[in-house]
């Protein structure tokens, strides 16, 4: 791909900066720069930039020292997780930061003094064959510009050609979906904690997507693991500000899936469908509710907004209590084989869509609580980053993972085995 970009850029540069000679002529010369038109200058500048950027990136990666597999972090990231659309993603048409993944990656790398080679990455996008294990053929083939515009809540996307939607939006999501699969397999195989810096599409369902979630990455990861371990028991912890209705729809009546979900009950999704609600009657779920009125469970009391500090404390206390009680619940007659942790940062107080009023420190503490629980119970864990609709989302993700690393809650295989 890089070679292709270089070739195309060179062709663009030389073709736009040459004399317009007859087709049979081979006596081409570069135009005097003072005679270039504005369009030519812009095209030449863009072409030169693309060549320079591609060459720089290639040289930068070539100069980096190789890292042994055992020294790599259990953190999965690929630069193509980031969704870019010619700058449209920076317009104030949706608060989701579609390039937060690179921001979190850069922060982790800089604060821990690591190189790109210390991170793991999916080798390719998830295959359609795998996607058909959790989605219908009709749904997958119908993912066009209009449908994706509806799923993401960005009407402008319906005006774009389908090939751009496939390349710039769906391709990154398929790559991140494979990242969740790889991270889950890594965590289970090595009996450790692993993180995918993307994924967490907990609103996606078998026949349709919603809430910026196209592919059901976490159910697919579980499905693939169950192909090898049919009795795989999973504890799903969802601390995104929005209810994981899509994930829940896959596991109605599944006694080997236990759900702990904390969300703002007065927030999206506002209407819960029967197939999503049935799981509450199957005794495999436990919910902690919060709302923009600062409501916290389990006492089912409302707390006024001026007491949000108390609400934050109760949120973390309720979560800690829920985690402490999990091992004693009837459904835990056999310890889970894996924890799937959906760690959205939208409960943050500055988040436009979460409205749960947690501070940055509170979210970092929340993640640490979940990882400590997994470590104490000796249960492998895979984490996805899910939602986050503030400018601080990337920083919160990055600082939380640095905190997990500094507290030895994530470690490479070399350090894990030497413990």
PyMOL commands that set and color helices and strands:
alter all, ss='L'
color gray80, all
select helices_A, chain A and resi 2-16+33-35+38-63+69-71+79-81+88-90+100-111+116-118+128-131+137-141+145-152+155-159+162-190+217-228+245-249+274-281+305-326+330-332+360-377+393-406+413-418
alter helices_A, ss='H'
color red, helices_A
select strands_A, chain A and resi 75-76+193-196+234-238+257-264+285-290+338-342+380-384
alter strands_A, ss='S'
color yellow, strands_A
deselect
rebuild
show_as cartoon
